[in-house]
Amino acid sequence: MEQRPRRPAQPANEERSPLDRLRRRFVYGLICGILVVIAVAILGDGPALLRTLGKFDWRVAPPIILLTLGNYVLRFAKWHLYLRWLNIAHLRPRTSLGIFLAGLSMAITPGKLGEFLKSYLLRRASGTPVSVSAPIVIAERATDGIAMLGLASFGLVSVRYGWPMLTALGVAALAGIVILQRRELMFRIFARLEQVPVIFRRIHALHAMYESTYALFRPGKLVAAVGIGVVSWFGECAAFFLILIGLGLDPTLHLLVLATFILATASLLGAVSMLPGGLGAAEAGVAGLLLLLVHDPRMTADLAAAATLLVRFATLWLGVLVGTGALLAIERHLTRLESLGPAADAAQTVS
């Protein structure tokens, strides 16, 4: 006799399918990351690279890690602000932090699109529709990009490279924000889109996404979010500065400016490339700009490769490691709450 599948199992499978897709993308990004590390090692002359890494002053490692973790703390503060600005149910700090950190595991997906995982987890934790919370991820990426533009522009004072690219990115970002804030124009666009059958069925979700996006990009909120982004990402630029010191370069103000410009610009290159985690583009940007801009006889190909590997491990891969642990923990936590039923869901919010 044919056995019919149990009805309760179907929603569970539907819930897991987005996560399964993201896990596959994570694996693809991890493979790309391994290939990039191998490529950097080859270009940096493997034996010479190992000798350079062997001379690294590991006493600077603790402050480097602290600066990176400080970046995560400030970005979590921005995430929390976004939740409040959209009047999304207040989660317990543990759950909110777990969701935010879990998003770091998807930093190696193309364009960091895997970070929409946070919207999926938020829906499971609070019932918030993905169409309402997804603009938070968009706003995070946009304000981080604007912050990086600001940091890179600061470096242009002494570097004088990259004006056309940074200007073009800045103008594009400003134009996009201005258009989003013109509600009448956006509503006319939506009216046209309603005539497209495929989009018409999702027009309500599209309107919800726009309302959240409009609220998050209001001038006051935008300035606050970008300000947090500048401070948080400067922490990673300072970590890169310490890495260069650990590799034997002199700790000068000029080197700090160069480190800020190089890391910010390389991060923007990685973001624009839409490659998983910017892999390849960001590494090429860091190593290439080091060799181009740091006029020091100690700046060789192996030292540039060593600095590239260290800064990517201290920033990108540390975040992926933390995020993977958080994802496993929050997945268990939410699964347990779902098994307890509505009472547990109500307990997740605090008045």
Secondary structure, DSSP 8 states (H G I E B T S, - for coil): ------TTHHHHHHHHHHHHHHHHHHHHHHHHHHHHHHHHHHHT-HHHHHHHHHT--GGGHHHHHHHHHHHHHHHHHHHHHHHHHTT---B-HHHHHHHHHHHHTTTTSBTTGGGGHHHHHHHHHH---HHHHHHHHHHHHHHHHHHHHHHHHHHHHHH---HHHHHHHHHHHHHHHHHHT-HHHHHHHHHHHTTSHHHHTTHHHHHHHHHHHHHHTSHHHHHHHHHHHHHHHHHHHHHHHHHHHHTT----HHHHHHHHHHHHHHHHHHHHHT-BTTTTHHHHHHHHHHHHH---TT--HHHHHHHHHHHHIIIIIHHHHHHHHHHHHHHHHHHHHHHH-HHHHHHTB--
